[in-house]
């Protein structure tokens, strides 16, 4: 969950985030987290699709241990790939290649629990704290603190 980045943005402050690019390593995340003054880690699965779920989980654990949030950029193509970074512990998802308002709404519904979305409930994963949170608490915290971004890259798109 991306509470640090979201609280900074809500307070109209800058959130300092670094992009690991092709060099995602838990050691780099740790070093930059401890010495770089960053608030978060940006993991790009759109342009670097070889980053595995395990890599996201290790980076998310490392970032959290250094007081940072994580979010993953990926194309909004299906439900399973949209929510997978969250279950690995990433605090948010930045959806790329959003075509229109309908596409943005569909992507939002994939990563939010009811009543806002249609995300399936497990709780036995990193973002559910392995069942150490009540279902009610897990759903409430996830819906409030998950960072969701929409990257509109289609010329002439009308959102509203």
RABEL-V51003 format. One record per residue. N is the residue number from 1. RES is the residue in three letters. BURIAL is + if it has 9 or more other ideal C-beta (glycine too) atoms within 8 Angstrom, else -. Layout:
N;RES;BURIAL
N;RES;BURIAL
This chain:
1;UNK;+
2;UNK;+
3;UNK;+
4;UNK;+
5;UNK;+
6;UNK;+
7;UNK;-
8;UNK;+
9;UNK;+
10;UNK;-
11;UNK;-
12;UNK;-
13;UNK;-
14;UNK;-
15;UNK;+
16;UNK;+
17;UNK;+
18;UNK;+
19;UNK;-
20;UNK;+
21;UNK;-
22;UNK;-
23;UNK;-
24;UNK;+
25;UNK;-
26;UNK;+
27;UNK;-
28;UNK;+
29;UNK;+
30;UNK;+
31;UNK;+
32;UNK;+
33;UNK;+
34;UNK;-
35;UNK;-
36;UNK;+
37;UNK;-
38;UNK;+
39;UNK;+
40;UNK;+
41;UNK;+
42;UNK;+
43;UNK;+
44;UNK;+
45;UNK;+
46;UNK;+
47;UNK;-
48;UNK;+
49;UNK;-
50;UNK;-
51;UNK;+
52;UNK;-
53;UNK;-
54;UNK;-
55;UNK;+
56;UNK;+
57;UNK;+
58;UNK;+
59;UNK;+
60;UNK;+
61;UNK;+
62;UNK;+
63;UNK;+
64;UNK;+
65;UNK;-
66;UNK;+
67;UNK;-
68;UNK;+
69;UNK;+
70;UNK;+
71;UNK;+
72;UNK;+
73;UNK;+
74;UNK;+
75;UNK;-
76;UNK;+
77;UNK;-
78;UNK;-
79;UNK;-
80;UNK;-
81;UNK;+
82;UNK;+
83;UNK;+
84;UNK;+
85;UNK;+
86;UNK;+
87;UNK;+
88;UNK;+
89;UNK;+
90;UNK;+
91;UNK;+
92;UNK;+
93;UNK;+
94;UNK;+
95;UNK;+
96;UNK;+
97;UNK;+
98;UNK;+
99;UNK;-
100;UNK;+
101;UNK;-
102;UNK;-
103;UNK;+
104;UNK;+
105;UNK;-
106;UNK;+
107;UNK;+
108;UNK;+
109;UNK;+
110;UNK;+
111;UNK;+
112;UNK;+
113;UNK;+
114;UNK;-
115;UNK;-
116;UNK;-
117;UNK;+
118;UNK;-
119;UNK;+
120;UNK;-
121;UNK;-
122;UNK;-
123;UNK;+
124;UNK;-
125;UNK;+
126;UNK;+
127;UNK;+
128;UNK;+
129;UNK;-
130;UNK;-
131;UNK;-
132;UNK;-
133;UNK;+
134;UNK;-
135;UNK;-
136;UNK;-
137;UNK;-
138;UNK;+
139;UNK;+
140;UNK;-
141;UNK;+
142;UNK;+
143;UNK;+
144;UNK;-
145;UNK;+
146;UNK;+
147;UNK;+
148;UNK;+
149;UNK;+
150;UNK;+
151;UNK;+
152;UNK;-
153;UNK;-
154;UNK;+
155;UNK;-
156;UNK;-
157;UNK;+
158;UNK;-
159;UNK;-
160;UNK;-
